[in-house]
Amino acid sequence: MGKLSLFMGLALFLSAAGFANGIGANWGTQSTHNLDPHIVVRMLRDNGIQKVKLFDADYDTLAALGRSGIEVMVGIPNDMLATLATSLKAAENWVSKNVSTHISNRNVNIRYVAVGNEPFLQTYNGSFLQTTFPALQNVQAALVRAGLNNQVRITCPQNADVYASSSDMPSGGDFRADIRQYMIQIVKFLNDNAAPFTVNIYPFISLYTDANFPVEYAFFDGNSSPITDGSATYSNMFDANYDTLVWTLQKNGFGNMPIIVGEIGWPTDGDRNANLVYAQRFNQGFMSHISGGKGTPMRPGPIDAYLFSLIDEDAKSVQPGNFERHWGIFMYDGRPKYSLNLGTTNSGIIAAKGVQYLDQKWCVMKSSAKLDDAQIAPSVSYACARADCTALGYGTSCSELDAKGNISYAFNSYYQINNQLDSACGFNGLATVVRSDPSSGTCKFNIMTRPYYGGASDWRLGYLQGPFGLALALILFMLTIQ
């Protein structure tokens, strides 16, 4: 056995034995300009983040995680559930391509496959009720056939809305009546295969959707009025929500089932309660809360959790709210947003290294342009529909801008997302390019990072066409196998 194989084997043993309890992070890639995955992996390692949860099985992302020792939960998007539910062969092909190959060829430490993501979310109106369990069965069968079922576990991340309490106390917890039969079916299958229950818990969403939600109860400072449930006392929503799930599992015969907190975090923009102060307070409070390993009243011991999220994603849907694009503890370019001690380094979180940016220039509204110009409104609408204007609005980081500032922000967002193309700063003659940073106060006019086009797996956009295609292919291939 080589040194690398010995190291990986030891890492797997320690993790299986329960010694690898470091904090994890969700790594989403719904961005117009994703960072080079190798830069992100280095950032993960610099920050001592030992586990990462992915929402898909992007080849370049998984390849970059090879030989890193970082524990990986690879995701299967909801739109693939129907295919995997109806075809064992499709599941076998998926496992072979996205799990087996990366483990055997690149020593990627894949430990979990997340089949779907919050498929029973109430807003999906039952779209995935019939396909989630069959997909789980087929993926598990595919892992067995690949000989990986003892190394890689399945799970099915659920939103905390799959359970509720009849008494507003954790002890009253049970699965939602309308999906109870589906949840029992899934939980039993997971339990039979020694797989964990993964849940996403968001105190911020409770505060966002309920104007009467007690703000202090969302945090971990002990400033809220405690809630007593039998012999248990709760001073924060996370513990109460987590224990509602513990009670739910216990009532249904799965009291010892392991639980993973798949997502937990706080956004920094896009809503009056989504700001740097609250985000730092929540995430640091959560890290301090779980650092001692005491757990919750109903489930003492270390909590297995993944922060949501690692990096902001400017192309995410804003249907849930404008805050959706601002969950990262890092900005779009890998710069820390605020001081945060993960307990893994001697300092706060460390910025990404080696990030390259576009030129130092911005697109703004011409000083000679008039606010009553008939082209202003359609131009701003066009820009915001194709870029990211979620930092504009009441209580956001750019809420103090005047009318021209708002227009300039929209123009610049579109200009940067389109890689500073001259044609992206026209807007019917209303805009111009400047070299002086128009940022104001808390409102930052970003300069986008240089686009990442992928590695040898990225045979798109005609890069390999033309007389130099073969040479380029050979160069990319040699770089990939280094």
C-alpha positions as CSV (number, residue, x, y, z in Angstrom):
1,M,0.0,0.0,0.0
2,G,1.4,3.4,-1.0
3,K,1.7,6.3,1.3
4,L,-1.2,8.1,-0.3
5,S,-3.4,5.1,-0.1
6,L,-2.4,4.5,3.5
7,F,-3.2,8.2,4.3
8,M,-6.6,7.9,2.6
9,G,-7.4,4.7,4.4
10,L,-6.5,6.2,7.8
11,A,-8.7,9.2,7.0
12,L,-11.6,7.0,6.2
13,F,-11.0,4.9,9.3
14,L,-10.9,7.9,11.6
15,S,-14.0,9.4,10.0
16,A,-15.9,6.1,10.3
17,A,-14.8,5.8,13.9
18,G,-16.3,9.3,14.6
19,F,-13.1,11.2,15.0
20,A,-13.5,13.6,12.0
21,N,-16.0,16.0,13.5
22,G,-14.9,19.2,11.8
23,I,-17.3,21.8,10.5
24,G,-18.5,21.4,6.9
25,A,-19.6,23.8,4.3
26,N,-22.0,23.8,1.4
27,W,-20.3,24.6,-1.9
28,G,-22.8,25.9,-4.5
29,T,-22.0,26.9,-8.0
30,Q,-25.0,28.8,-9.2
31,S,-22.8,31.8,-10.1
32,T,-22.1,33.7,-13.3
33,H,-18.4,33.6,-12.5
34,N,-17.3,30.6,-10.5
35,L,-13.9,30.5,-9.0
36,D,-11.4,27.9,-10.2
37,P,-12.3,24.8,-8.1
38,H,-8.6,24.3,-7.2
39,I,-8.6,27.8,-5.7
40,V,-11.7,26.9,-3.7
41,V,-10.2,23.6,-2.5
42,R,-7.1,25.4,-1.3
43,M,-9.3,27.9,0.5
44,L,-11.2,25.0,2.2
45,R,-7.9,23.5,3.3
46,D,-6.4,26.8,4.5
47,N,-9.5,27.2,6.7
48,G,-9.4,23.7,8.1
49,I,-12.8,22.9,6.6
50,Q,-12.8,19.1,6.6
51,K,-16.2,18.4,4.9
52,V,-17.9,19.8,1.8
53,K,-21.4,19.3,0.5
54,L,-22.1,19.6,-3.2
55,F,-25.4,20.1,-4.9
56,D,-24.4,18.2,-8.1
57,A,-21.5,16.1,-9.4
58,D,-19.6,18.6,-11.4
59,Y,-16.5,16.9,-12.9
60,D,-14.0,19.7,-12.3
61,T,-15.2,20.3,-8.8
62,L,-14.8,16.6,-7.8
63,A,-11.5,16.4,-9.6
64,A,-10.1,19.3,-7.7
65,L,-11.1,17.6,-4.4
66,G,-9.1,14.6,-5.3
67,R,-6.3,13.7,-2.9
68,S,-7.4,16.6,-0.7
69,G,-8.6,14.4,2.2
70,I,-11.7,16.6,2.4
71,E,-14.9,14.5,3.0
72,V,-17.4,15.0,0.2
73,M,-21.2,14.7,0.1
74,V,-22.0,14.7,-3.6
75,G,-25.5,15.7,-4.7
76,I,-28.1,14.6,-7.2
77,P,-30.4,17.4,-8.2
78,N,-34.2,17.0,-7.9
79,D,-34.7,17.2,-11.7
80,M,-32.8,13.9,-12.0
81,L,-35.0,12.0,-9.6
82,A,-37.5,10.8,-12.1
83,T,-34.9,9.3,-14.4
84,L,-33.1,7.5,-11.5
85,A,-36.4,6.3,-10.0
86,T,-37.5,4.5,-13.2
87,S,-34.1,3.1,-14.3
88,L,-31.6,1.1,-12.2
89,K,-29.3,1.2,-15.2
90,A,-29.4,5.0,-15.1
91,A,-28.5,4.9,-11.4
92,E,-25.6,2.5,-12.0
93,N,-24.3,4.8,-14.8
94,W,-24.6,7.8,-12.5
95,V,-22.7,6.1,-9.7
96,S,-20.0,4.8,-12.0
97,K,-19.4,8.2,-13.6
98,N,-19.8,10.4,-10.5
99,V,-18.7,8.3,-7.6
100,S,-16.7,5.2,-8.6
101,T,-14.5,6.9,-11.1
102,H,-13.5,9.8,-8.7
103,I,-12.9,7.5,-5.8
104,S,-10.7,5.0,-7.8
105,N,-8.9,7.4,-10.2
106,R,-8.5,10.5,-8.1
107,N,-8.9,9.4,-4.4
108,V,-11.8,11.7,-3.9
109,N,-13.1,11.1,-0.3
110,I,-16.8,10.7,-1.2
111,R,-18.7,9.6,1.9
112,Y,-22.3,10.5,1.0
113,V,-24.6,10.7,-1.9
114,A,-27.4,13.2,-1.3
115,V,-30.4,12.0,-3.4
116,G,-32.3,15.1,-4.1
117,N,-32.4,18.3,-2.1
118,E,-35.4,19.2,0.0
119,P,-37.7,17.3,-2.4
120,F,-40.7,17.5,-0.1
121,L,-40.5,21.2,0.4
122,Q,-44.1,22.5,0.6
123,T,-43.5,25.0,-2.2
124,Y,-42.8,22.1,-4.6
125,N,-46.5,21.1,-4.3
126,G,-45.7,17.3,-4.2
127,S,-43.7,17.3,-7.5
128,F,-41.2,14.8,-6.2
129,L,-43.3,12.7,-3.8
130,Q,-43.5,9.7,-6.1
131,T,-39.9,9.7,-7.4
132,T,-37.7,10.3,-4.3
133,F,-38.0,6.9,-2.6
134,P,-37.6,4.9,-5.8
135,A,-34.5,7.0,-6.7
136,L,-33.1,6.4,-3.3
137,Q,-33.6,2.6,-3.7
138,N,-31.9,2.5,-7.1
139,V,-28.9,4.7,-6.1
140,Q,-28.4,2.4,-3.0
141,A,-28.6,-0.7,-5.3
142,A,-26.1,0.9,-7.6
143,L,-23.7,1.6,-4.7
144,V,-24.0,-2.1,-3.6
145,R,-23.3,-3.3,-7.2
146,A,-20.3,-1.0,-7.3
147,G,-19.0,-2.4,-4.0
148,L,-19.2,1.0,-2.4
149,N,-22.2,0.7,0.0
150,N,-20.0,0.3,3.1
151,Q,-17.9,3.4,2.2
152,V,-20.5,5.7,0.7
153,R,-23.8,6.2,2.4
154,I,-27.0,7.6,0.9
155,T,-29.0,10.4,2.4
156,C,-31.9,12.7,1.4
157,P,-31.6,16.2,2.7
158,Q,-34.9,17.5,3.9
159,N,-36.1,21.0,4.9
160,A,-37.2,21.2,8.5
161,D,-40.8,21.7,7.2
162,V,-41.2,17.9,6.8
163,Y,-41.9,17.8,10.6
164,A,-43.8,20.0,13.0
165,S,-45.0,20.1,16.6
166,S,-48.6,19.7,17.6
167,S,-47.9,21.5,20.8
168,D,-45.3,24.1,19.8
169,M,-42.9,22.1,22.0
170,P,-40.2,19.8,20.7
171,S,-41.9,16.8,22.4
172,G,-44.9,17.3,20.2
173,G,-42.9,16.7,17.0
174,D,-44.0,14.4,14.2
175,F,-43.8,14.2,10.5
176,R,-46.3,16.4,8.5
177,A,-49.5,14.5,8.1
178,D,-49.7,14.9,4.3
179,I,-46.2,13.3,3.8
180,R,-46.0,11.1,6.8
181,Q,-46.2,7.8,4.8
182,Y,-43.5,8.9,2.4
183,M,-41.2,10.1,5.2
184,I,-41.6,6.8,7.2
185,Q,-40.8,4.9,4.1
186,I,-37.7,6.9,3.4
187,V,-36.5,7.0,7.0
188,K,-36.9,3.2,7.4
189,F,-34.9,2.7,4.2
190,L,-32.1,5.0,5.4
191,N,-32.0,3.4,8.8
192,D,-31.9,-0.1,7.3
193,N,-28.8,1.0,5.3
194,A,-27.0,2.7,8.2
195,A,-27.6,6.0,6.6
196,P,-28.2,9.4,8.3
197,F,-31.2,11.7,8.3
198,T,-30.1,15.1,6.8
199,V,-32.1,18.2,7.7
200,N,-31.7,21.9,6.8
201,I,-32.5,24.3,9.7
202,Y,-32.9,28.0,9.1
203,P,-33.8,30.3,11.9
204,F,-33.5,33.2,9.5
205,I,-36.4,32.0,7.4
206,S,-38.6,31.9,10.5
207,L,-37.7,35.5,11.1
208,Y,-38.2,36.4,7.4
209,T,-41.6,34.8,7.1
210,D,-43.0,35.7,10.6
211,A,-43.0,39.4,11.7
212,N,-43.9,38.2,15.2
213,F,-40.9,35.8,15.5
214,P,-38.8,36.7,18.6
215,V,-35.5,37.9,17.1
216,E,-33.3,36.9,20.0
217,Y,-34.6,33.4,19.9
218,A,-32.9,33.0,16.5
219,F,-29.4,33.5,18.1
220,F,-27.3,31.7,20.6
221,D,-26.6,34.5,23.1
222,G,-29.1,33.4,25.8
223,N,-30.9,36.7,25.6
224,S,-34.3,35.2,24.6
225,S,-37.0,34.1,27.0
226,P,-36.4,30.3,27.5
227,I,-39.0,27.7,26.6
228,T,-39.5,24.8,29.0
229,D,-40.5,21.4,27.6
230,G,-40.6,18.9,30.4
231,S,-37.1,18.7,31.9
232,A,-35.6,20.5,28.8
233,T,-35.0,24.2,28.5
234,Y,-34.5,25.9,25.1
235,S,-33.1,29.4,24.7
236,N,-32.6,29.2,20.9
237,M,-34.6,28.0,17.9
238,F,-31.9,25.7,16.6
239,D,-31.9,23.4,19.6
240,A,-35.7,23.4,19.7
241,N,-36.0,22.6,16.0
242,Y,-33.3,19.9,16.1
243,D,-34.9,18.2,19.1
244,T,-38.3,18.4,17.4
245,L,-36.7,16.1,14.8
246,V,-35.2,13.9,17.5
247,W,-38.7,13.5,19.1
248,T,-40.2,12.8,15.6
249,L,-37.7,10.1,14.8
250,Q,-38.0,8.6,18.3
251,K,-41.8,8.5,18.1
252,N,-41.6,6.6,14.9
253,G,-39.1,4.0,16.1
254,F,-35.8,5.6,14.9
255,G,-34.6,7.2,18.1
256,N,-30.9,6.3,17.5
257,M,-30.7,7.4,13.9
258,P,-27.8,9.7,13.2
259,I,-28.6,13.3,12.2
260,I,-26.7,15.6,9.9
261,V,-27.5,19.3,9.7
262,G,-27.1,19.7,6.0
263,E,-27.5,23.5,5.9
264,I,-27.5,26.2,8.5
265,G,-26.4,29.8,8.1
266,W,-27.5,33.5,7.8
267,P,-27.5,35.7,4.7
268,T,-25.8,39.1,4.5
269,D,-27.9,41.1,2.1
270,G,-31.2,41.3,0.2
271,D,-33.4,41.8,3.3
272,R,-33.4,44.1,6.4
273,N,-32.5,41.2,8.6
274,A,-29.9,39.9,6.2
275,N,-26.8,41.8,7.2
276,L,-23.2,41.4,8.2
277,V,-23.9,42.0,11.9
278,Y,-26.6,39.4,12.2
279,A,-24.8,36.9,10.0
280,Q,-21.6,37.2,12.1
281,R,-23.5,36.9,15.3
282,F,-25.4,33.8,14.2
283,N,-22.6,31.9,12.6
284,Q,-20.1,32.6,15.3
285,G,-22.8,31.9,17.9
286,F,-23.5,28.5,16.2
287,M,-19.8,27.6,16.1
288,S,-19.4,28.4,19.7
289,H,-22.6,26.6,20.6
290,I,-21.5,23.3,19.0
291,S,-17.7,23.6,19.8
292,G,-18.0,21.9,23.2
293,G,-19.7,18.9,21.7
294,K,-22.6,19.0,24.3
295,G,-25.3,18.8,21.6
296,T,-28.9,19.5,22.5
297,P,-31.1,18.5,25.5
298,M,-32.5,15.4,23.6
299,R,-29.3,14.5,21.7
300,P,-26.1,15.1,23.7
301,G,-22.8,14.8,21.8
302,P,-21.2,16.4,18.8
303,I,-23.4,17.9,16.1
304,D,-22.5,17.1,12.5
305,A,-23.2,20.3,10.4
306,Y,-22.5,22.1,7.2
307,L,-22.6,25.8,7.1
308,F,-24.6,27.4,4.3
309,S,-22.9,28.5,2.5
310,L,-19.3,28.9,1.4
311,I,-19.4,31.5,-1.4
312,D,-22.2,33.9,-2.6
313,E,-24.0,32.7,-5.7
314,D,-25.2,35.6,-7.9
315,A,-27.3,33.4,-10.3
316,K,-29.5,31.7,-7.7
317,S,-33.2,32.0,-8.0
318,V,-34.6,34.9,-5.9
319,Q,-38.1,33.4,-5.8
320,P,-37.7,32.7,-2.0
321,G,-36.3,36.2,-1.5
322,N,-33.5,38.5,-2.6
323,F,-31.3,37.2,0.2
324,E,-30.9,33.9,-1.6
325,R,-27.8,35.1,-3.4
326,H,-26.0,36.2,-0.2
327,W,-25.6,33.2,2.1
328,G,-21.8,32.9,1.8
329,I,-19.4,33.4,4.5
330,F,-17.1,34.5,1.6
331,M,-17.9,37.0,-1.1
332,Y,-18.2,36.0,-4.8
333,D,-14.4,36.2,-5.0
334,G,-13.5,34.3,-1.9
335,R,-12.9,37.3,0.4
336,P,-14.2,36.9,3.9
337,K,-17.3,39.0,4.7
338,Y,-16.7,39.3,8.4
339,S,-14.6,37.9,11.2
340,L,-15.5,34.3,11.9
341,N,-13.6,31.8,14.0
342,L,-14.3,28.2,12.9
343,G,-12.1,26.8,15.6
344,T,-9.9,25.3,12.9
345,T,-7.2,27.9,12.6
346,N,-5.4,30.4,14.9
347,S,-7.3,33.3,13.3
348,G,-10.4,34.2,11.4
349,I,-11.3,32.7,8.0
350,I,-8.7,33.0,5.3
351,A,-9.3,34.5,1.9
352,A,-9.0,32.6,-1.4
353,K,-5.5,32.9,-3.0
354,G,-4.7,33.4,-6.6
355,V,-8.0,35.1,-7.6
356,Q,-7.8,37.1,-10.8
357,Y,-10.0,40.1,-11.6
358,L,-11.2,42.0,-14.7
359,D,-9.9,45.5,-15.2
360,Q,-10.4,48.3,-12.7
361,K,-13.3,49.9,-14.5
362,W,-17.0,50.3,-13.9
363,C,-20.1,51.2,-15.9
364,V,-22.2,54.0,-14.5
365,M,-25.0,56.4,-15.6
366,K,-23.7,59.4,-17.6
367,S,-23.6,62.6,-15.6
368,S,-25.4,64.3,-18.5
369,A,-28.2,61.7,-18.6
370,K,-31.6,62.8,-17.2
371,L,-33.6,60.9,-14.7
372,D,-36.8,61.6,-16.6
373,D,-35.4,60.0,-19.8
374,A,-38.0,57.5,-21.1
375,Q,-35.2,54.9,-21.6
376,I,-34.2,54.8,-18.0
377,A,-36.8,52.4,-16.6
378,P,-36.6,49.8,-19.4
379,S,-32.8,49.9,-19.3
380,V,-32.7,49.3,-15.5
381,S,-35.3,46.5,-15.9
382,Y,-33.2,44.9,-18.6
383,A,-30.0,45.1,-16.6
384,C,-31.6,43.7,-13.3
385,A,-33.4,40.9,-15.1
386,R,-30.0,39.7,-16.5
387,A,-27.7,40.6,-13.7
388,D,-27.9,40.9,-9.9
389,C,-29.7,43.9,-8.3
390,T,-30.5,42.1,-5.0
391,A,-28.3,44.6,-3.0
392,L,-30.8,47.3,-3.9
393,G,-33.9,47.9,-1.8
394,Y,-35.1,48.6,1.7
395,G,-32.7,47.6,4.5
396,T,-30.0,46.3,2.1
397,S,-26.4,47.3,1.7
398,C,-27.2,49.7,-1.1
399,S,-30.4,51.2,0.4
400,E,-28.8,54.6,0.9
401,L,-28.0,55.2,-2.8
402,D,-29.8,58.0,-4.6
403,A,-31.7,57.4,-7.9
404,K,-28.6,57.8,-10.1
405,G,-26.7,55.5,-7.8
406,N,-29.3,52.8,-8.1
407,I,-29.3,53.1,-11.9
408,S,-25.5,53.0,-12.0
409,Y,-25.4,49.9,-9.7
410,A,-27.8,48.1,-12.1
411,F,-25.7,49.1,-15.1
412,N,-22.4,48.0,-13.5
413,S,-23.8,44.7,-12.4
414,Y,-24.8,43.9,-16.0
415,Y,-21.5,45.2,-17.3
416,Q,-19.4,43.1,-14.9
417,I,-21.4,39.9,-15.4
418,N,-20.8,40.3,-19.2
419,N,-17.1,40.5,-18.6
420,Q,-16.8,44.3,-19.2
421,L,-17.7,44.1,-22.9
422,D,-18.0,47.5,-24.4
423,S,-21.4,46.6,-25.8
424,A,-22.6,45.9,-22.2
425,C,-22.3,49.5,-21.2
426,G,-24.5,51.2,-23.8
427,F,-28.0,51.3,-22.4
428,N,-29.2,53.6,-25.2
429,G,-26.4,56.1,-24.6
430,L,-27.2,56.5,-20.9
431,A,-24.1,54.8,-19.6
432,T,-20.3,55.3,-19.7
433,V,-17.2,53.5,-18.4
434,V,-15.3,55.1,-15.6
435,R,-12.0,54.3,-13.9
436,S,-12.9,55.8,-10.5
437,D,-14.6,53.4,-8.0
438,P,-18.3,54.5,-7.6
439,S,-18.8,52.5,-4.4
440,S,-20.4,54.4,-1.6
441,G,-20.5,53.4,2.1
442,T,-21.7,49.9,2.5
443,C,-22.6,49.6,-1.1
444,K,-19.8,48.0,-3.2
445,F,-19.7,48.2,-7.0
446,N,-18.0,45.0,-7.6
447,I,-15.4,44.1,-10.3
448,M,-16.0,40.6,-11.5
449,T,-13.4,37.8,-11.4
450,R,-12.0,36.5,-14.6
451,P,-14.1,33.7,-15.9
452,Y,-13.2,30.1,-15.3
453,Y,-13.7,27.9,-18.3
454,G,-13.1,24.5,-16.8
455,G,-10.4,21.9,-17.3
456,A,-10.1,19.0,-19.7
457,S,-13.7,18.0,-19.1
458,D,-14.9,21.3,-20.5
459,W,-15.2,20.5,-24.2
460,R,-17.7,23.2,-25.0
461,L,-18.0,26.5,-26.8
462,G,-16.0,25.2,-29.7
463,Y,-12.6,25.5,-27.8
464,L,-11.3,22.4,-29.6
465,Q,-12.4,23.4,-33.1
466,G,-10.1,24.8,-35.7
467,P,-6.5,24.1,-36.6
468,F,-5.2,24.4,-33.0
469,G,-7.9,22.2,-31.5
470,L,-5.8,19.0,-31.2
471,A,-2.9,20.8,-29.7
472,L,-5.1,22.5,-27.2
473,A,-6.7,19.2,-26.3
474,L,-3.3,17.6,-25.7
475,I,-2.1,20.5,-23.5
476,L,-5.3,20.4,-21.4
477,F,-5.0,16.6,-21.1
478,M,-1.4,16.8,-19.9
479,L,-2.3,19.5,-17.4
480,T,-5.1,17.3,-16.1
481,I,-3.0,14.3,-15.4
482,Q,-0.3,16.1,-13.6
